Amino acid sequence: MNVEERILKNLEENGIEISEDGSLINLDSIGFISSIVCIEQEFEIEIPGEYLVIETMSNIDNISYIVNQIIYNNLGCD
């Protein structure tokens, strides 16, 4: 499974649906926090506080981009 597929699975497990355009549906503060914690555990990363805003993380493309950037940077690449 690639990064986006793993994120989608995680979101679905937290009751968050994805619209056709990639926007998250049924996203409330509890679901948001729960999903972030699960994503961090899934990828063994920590998402920086500046990204922990519902508006920033309300689209699967944004979440995938952020997670990929964190993984890439954690590998020691610039």
Phi and psi in degrees as a GROMACS rama.xvg file:
@    title "Ramachandran Plot"
@    xaxis  label "Phi"
@    yaxis  label "Psi"
@TYPE xy
-83.6288  176.903  ASN-2
-57.8868  -48.4386  VAL-3
-62.8327  -41.008  GLU-4
-63.2162  -39.9322  GLU-5
-66.4083  -38.8066  ARG-6
-66.2596  -45.6569  ILE-7
-57.7853  -44.6417  LEU-8
-60.1496  -44.1404  LYS-9
-62.2155  -45.6718  ASN-10
-63.2036  -44.1937  LEU-11
-61.06  -39.5165  GLU-12
-64.4118  -22.3836  GLU-13
-97.8663  13.2387  ASN-14
77.4354  18.1476  GLY-15
-102.941  125.963  ILE-16
-95.4721  157.895  GLU-17
-116.971  128.083  ILE-18
-77.5419  173.243  SER-19
-61.2736  -29.3737  GLU-20
-88.9221  4.25662  ASP-21
92.9473  -1.1271  GLY-22
-73.956  146.541  SER-23
-83.7659  132.773  LEU-24
-108.189  149.822  ILE-25
65.3883  29.2314  ASN-26
-89.9438  111.694  LEU-27
-117.294  178.704  ASP-28
-63.5504  -38.729  SER-29
-66.1634  -47.743  ILE-30
-62.5145  -37.6607  GLY-31
-61.7843  -51.8607  PHE-32
-62.8981  -45.4125  ILE-33
-59.8849  -43.4773  SER-34
-65.3853  -41.9878  SER-35
-61.3284  -46.5164  ILE-36
-59.6629  -44.5407  VAL-37
-65.4382  -40.3884  CYS-38
-64.0438  -43.3881  ILE-39
-60.7524  -41.6002  GLU-40
-68.2359  -42.1786  GLN-41
-57.5495  -42.7399  GLU-42
-102.292  -0.282965  PHE-43
53.7395  50.6871  GLU-44
-130.294  171.698  ILE-45
-126.932  122.186  GLU-46
-81.4424  123.838  ILE-47
-59.7728  147.478  PRO-48
-53.9114  -33.3315  GLY-49
-65.8871  -16.9574  GLU-50
-96.2069  -8.53879  TYR-51
-84.3878  59.8503  LEU-52
-128.115  130.266  VAL-53
-54.392  -40.6872  ILE-54
-62.0924  -35.9996  GLU-55
-73.6711  -36.8256  THR-56
-103.561  28.2055  MET-57
-97.4567  13.0389  SER-58
-141.545  135.106  ASN-59
-59.6041  -33.8941  ILE-60
-65.1794  -41.8845  ASP-61
-64.2056  -45.5966  ASN-62
-62.4361  -46.0496  ILE-63
-60.6101  -43.125  SER-64
-60.5659  -48.4111  TYR-65
-62.6921  -46.8911  ILE-66
-61.9977  -44.3877  VAL-67
-60.3621  -40.8205  ASN-68
-64.4969  -41.5693  GLN-69
-65.2365  -45.2074  ILE-70
-61.2584  -46.3073  ILE-71
-60.1477  -46.3188  TYR-72
-68.065  -32.3416  ASN-73
-70.3032  -17.9183  ASN-74
-82.7933  1.70342  LEU-75
86.5927  13.1829  GLY-76
-95.7631  146.825  CYS-77
